[in-house]
Amino acid sequence: MGRDIIIKKDIKGKRIAVINNIHFAGKRMVDWDNVKEYLKAFVGENHRVEDTDDIIYIGKDLPNEFTGSLYTYKLKGAVAKAKVNAAQGLPEIIRIAAHRHFRENNSEKHYRNAALGWYRYDSRFALPVYREDGGIERYNAFHASLIVRHDENGKMYLYDMIDIKKKQATRLSYKSCMRHKTRFSFYYFMLRGNVCQEANSGKSLLRKINPIPHQERIHSPELPVGVPPAEAPPGQQLLQGLPVEELLRRL
């Protein structure tokens, strides 16, 4: 399966690497050896962090560390699968990294390959959640920290990806649109744009839904943007007038 990753911006202008397919799917236990072999294809590449102009290289040590670090060893469930499937999006995840932090190397183990210290970057990626028919129902957004070592040769190398956390994300589905048709007339779901459109008026509306298993509750105590308080449906947040490309899940 080929890579299908795009970089988009959310409604706050923050970038996120949207991974449009699941490369490692359908397995309860993660096959880290398979992931290690997959990552070897990236070795030798380099990618520029757009915020800082840092050039991050993919070294020979990444496949082993990414799949065999102490952090990875402790991963379970959804977070483990998130790290596995984020592997295919590493080039884009590096590109949008931000908030660089530096610390000196105090480990004898890394006195050469991190002689000039360590860097930590924040980044984000999103993974699809599939319906039973194989279509994409929604995306889950994740935050992650990239650990980069500064080698004695002066180059910076990606060492690992840690602190992966699922963030509250916009959750939209055709089912959730239809559930509220008595309140909002008739809506239909445009998957690619993550937009619910009102067929009667043609207005583009986006509803934020809590990502709670087995439930789809309307989320947000705030009033709709651009909607007078008297017209704002209770418990709804409607974002109007934004380009489809900007309507992404928040962190």
C-alpha positions as CSV (number, residue, x, y, z in Angstrom):
1,M,0.0,0.0,0.0
2,G,1.4,3.4,-1.0
3,R,1.6,6.5,1.2
4,D,-1.3,8.9,1.2
5,I,-0.5,11.7,3.6
6,I,-1.5,15.4,3.3
7,I,-0.8,18.4,5.5
8,K,-3.8,20.5,6.4
9,K,-4.6,23.3,8.8
10,D,-7.2,23.2,11.4
11,I,-9.6,26.1,12.2
12,K,-6.8,27.7,14.4
13,G,-4.3,27.6,11.6
14,K,-2.3,24.8,13.1
15,R,-0.9,22.2,10.8
16,I,-1.5,18.4,11.1
17,A,-0.3,15.5,9.0
18,V,-3.5,13.6,7.9
19,I,-2.7,10.0,7.1
20,N,-5.5,8.7,4.8
21,N,-5.0,5.0,5.1
22,I,-4.0,2.4,7.7
23,H,-0.9,0.5,6.6
24,F,-0.8,-1.8,9.6
25,A,-4.4,-2.8,10.3
26,G,-6.4,-5.7,11.6
27,K,-4.0,-7.0,14.2
28,R,-4.4,-7.1,18.0
29,M,-0.7,-7.5,18.6
30,V,1.7,-5.2,16.8
31,D,4.3,-6.8,14.6
32,W,7.2,-4.5,15.4
33,D,9.6,-6.5,13.3
34,N,7.4,-5.7,10.3
35,V,7.4,-2.1,11.2
36,K,11.2,-2.1,11.5
37,E,11.5,-3.5,8.0
38,Y,9.1,-0.8,6.7
39,L,11.1,2.0,8.3
40,K,14.3,0.9,6.7
41,A,13.0,2.4,3.4
42,F,13.3,5.8,4.9
43,V,16.9,5.5,6.0
44,G,19.1,8.0,4.2
45,E,16.3,10.5,3.7
46,N,16.3,14.0,5.1
47,H,13.5,16.4,5.7
48,R,13.3,20.1,6.6
49,V,11.4,21.4,9.7
50,E,9.6,24.3,8.1
51,D,9.4,26.4,11.3
52,T,13.1,26.3,12.1
53,D,14.8,25.2,8.8
54,D,16.5,22.3,10.6
55,I,17.4,19.4,8.4
56,I,16.4,16.1,10.1
57,Y,18.0,12.9,8.7
58,I,16.7,9.4,9.0
59,G,19.6,7.3,10.2
60,K,20.2,3.6,10.4
61,D,19.4,3.6,14.2
62,L,15.8,4.9,13.8
63,P,14.1,1.5,12.8
64,N,15.6,-0.2,15.9
65,E,14.9,2.7,18.3
66,F,11.4,3.5,17.0
67,T,10.3,-0.1,17.4
68,G,12.4,-1.3,20.3
69,S,12.7,1.7,22.7
70,L,11.6,1.4,26.3
71,Y,8.7,3.8,25.5
72,T,7.6,1.6,22.6
73,Y,7.9,-1.5,24.8
74,K,5.3,-0.1,27.2
75,L,2.8,0.9,24.6
76,K,-0.5,-0.9,24.4
77,G,-3.8,-0.7,22.5
78,A,-4.7,2.4,20.5
79,V,-1.6,4.3,21.2
80,A,0.6,1.4,20.0
81,K,-1.4,1.2,16.8
82,A,-1.1,5.0,16.4
83,K,2.7,4.9,16.6
84,V,2.8,2.0,14.2
85,N,0.7,3.8,11.6
86,A,2.3,7.2,12.1
87,A,5.5,5.6,10.7
88,Q,4.4,6.1,7.2
89,G,3.8,9.8,7.8
90,L,7.2,10.6,9.4
91,P,8.4,12.9,6.5
92,E,5.3,15.1,6.9
93,I,5.3,14.8,10.7
94,I,8.9,16.1,10.7
95,R,8.0,19.0,8.3
96,I,5.3,20.4,10.5
97,A,7.2,20.0,13.8
98,A,7.3,23.0,16.1
99,H,8.3,24.2,19.5
100,R,11.9,23.1,19.5
101,H,13.5,22.5,22.9
102,F,17.2,21.7,23.5
103,R,19.0,19.8,26.3
104,E,22.6,18.7,26.7
105,N,23.6,15.1,26.4
106,N,24.4,13.6,29.8
107,S,24.5,10.0,28.7
108,E,27.8,8.1,28.1
109,K,25.9,5.8,25.8
110,H,25.3,8.7,23.4
111,Y,28.6,10.6,23.9
112,R,29.2,10.4,20.1
113,N,25.8,10.1,18.3
114,A,24.4,12.9,20.5
115,A,27.6,14.8,21.3
116,L,26.0,18.1,20.5
117,G,22.8,17.4,22.5
118,W,19.2,16.5,22.0
119,Y,16.2,18.3,20.6
120,R,12.5,17.8,21.1
121,Y,9.8,18.9,18.8
122,D,6.0,18.9,19.0
123,S,4.0,17.5,16.1
124,R,0.6,16.2,15.2
125,F,-1.0,13.6,13.0
126,A,-4.4,12.2,12.3
127,L,-5.5,8.6,11.5
128,P,-8.7,7.4,9.9
129,V,-11.4,5.4,11.7
130,Y,-13.3,3.1,9.3
131,R,-16.9,2.2,9.1
132,E,-18.0,-1.4,8.7
133,D,-18.4,-0.9,4.9
134,G,-14.7,0.2,4.6
135,G,-15.4,3.9,4.2
136,I,-13.8,6.5,6.5
137,E,-16.1,7.6,9.3
138,R,-13.8,10.2,11.0
139,Y,-10.2,10.9,11.9
140,N,-8.6,10.7,15.3
141,A,-6.0,13.4,16.0
142,F,-2.8,12.7,18.0
143,H,0.0,14.8,19.5
144,A,3.5,13.4,19.5
145,S,7.0,14.5,20.5
146,L,9.9,13.9,18.1
147,I,13.3,13.2,19.7
148,V,16.2,14.3,17.6
149,R,19.9,13.7,18.4
150,H,22.6,16.1,17.3
151,D,25.5,13.9,16.1
152,E,29.2,14.8,16.4
153,N,29.2,15.1,12.6
154,G,27.0,18.1,13.0
155,K,23.9,16.5,11.5
156,M,20.5,16.0,13.3
157,Y,18.9,12.6,13.3
158,L,15.4,11.5,14.2
159,Y,15.8,9.1,17.2
160,D,12.3,8.3,18.3
161,M,8.7,9.5,18.6
162,I,7.3,9.5,22.1
163,D,4.5,10.9,24.3
164,I,1.8,10.1,21.8
165,K,-1.6,11.3,23.0
166,K,-5.0,11.2,21.5
167,K,-6.5,14.6,21.3
168,Q,-10.2,15.6,21.3
169,A,-11.2,15.5,17.7
170,T,-14.1,16.6,15.6
171,R,-16.2,13.5,15.1
172,L,-18.7,13.7,12.2
173,S,-20.8,11.0,10.6
174,Y,-23.8,10.6,8.4
175,K,-25.6,8.9,11.3
176,S,-25.0,11.8,13.7
177,C,-26.3,14.2,11.1
178,M,-29.5,12.3,10.6
179,R,-30.0,11.9,14.4
180,H,-30.6,15.7,14.6
181,K,-32.6,16.2,11.5
182,T,-35.7,17.2,13.5
183,R,-33.7,20.2,14.9
184,F,-31.7,21.1,11.8
185,S,-33.9,19.9,9.0
186,F,-32.2,17.4,6.7
187,Y,-28.4,17.2,6.6
188,Y,-26.1,15.0,4.5
189,F,-22.5,14.2,5.2
190,M,-19.6,15.2,2.9
191,L,-16.8,13.0,4.1
192,R,-13.8,14.6,2.5
193,G,-14.7,18.0,3.8
194,N,-16.0,16.9,7.1
195,V,-18.9,19.1,6.6
196,C,-22.6,18.7,7.3
197,Q,-24.6,20.7,4.8
198,E,-28.2,21.8,5.2
199,A,-30.0,20.7,2.1
200,N,-32.7,23.3,2.4
201,S,-30.5,26.4,2.8
202,G,-27.2,25.3,1.4
203,K,-25.4,26.6,4.5
204,S,-22.2,24.8,5.5
205,L,-22.3,23.8,9.1
206,L,-19.8,21.9,11.2
207,R,-20.7,20.2,14.4
208,K,-18.3,19.2,17.0
209,I,-18.9,15.8,18.5
210,N,-17.4,14.3,21.6
211,P,-15.1,11.3,20.7
212,I,-16.8,9.0,23.4
213,P,-17.1,5.3,22.6
214,H,-20.7,4.2,21.7
215,Q,-22.0,7.7,22.1
216,E,-22.3,10.7,19.8
217,R,-23.2,13.7,21.9
218,I,-23.1,17.3,20.8
219,H,-20.2,19.1,22.4
220,S,-19.5,22.7,23.2
221,P,-21.2,25.2,25.6
222,E,-20.3,28.0,23.3
223,L,-22.7,29.7,21.0
224,P,-22.4,29.2,17.2
225,V,-20.1,31.6,15.4
226,G,-22.1,34.0,13.4
227,V,-25.4,32.8,14.8
228,P,-27.5,35.1,17.1
229,P,-27.9,33.7,20.6
230,A,-31.7,33.4,20.2
231,E,-31.2,31.1,17.1
232,A,-28.4,29.0,18.6
233,P,-29.5,25.5,19.2
234,P,-28.7,24.4,22.8
235,G,-25.4,22.5,23.2
236,Q,-24.4,23.1,19.6
237,Q,-21.4,24.9,18.1
238,L,-21.7,25.7,14.4
239,L,-18.7,27.1,12.6
240,Q,-19.8,29.0,9.5
241,G,-18.1,30.6,6.6
242,L,-14.8,28.7,6.8
243,P,-13.2,26.9,3.8
244,V,-13.6,23.2,3.7
245,E,-9.9,22.8,3.9
246,E,-9.8,24.6,7.2
247,L,-12.5,22.5,8.9
248,L,-10.4,20.0,10.6
249,R,-10.4,18.4,14.0
250,R,-8.9,20.4,16.8
251,L,-6.1,19.0,18.9
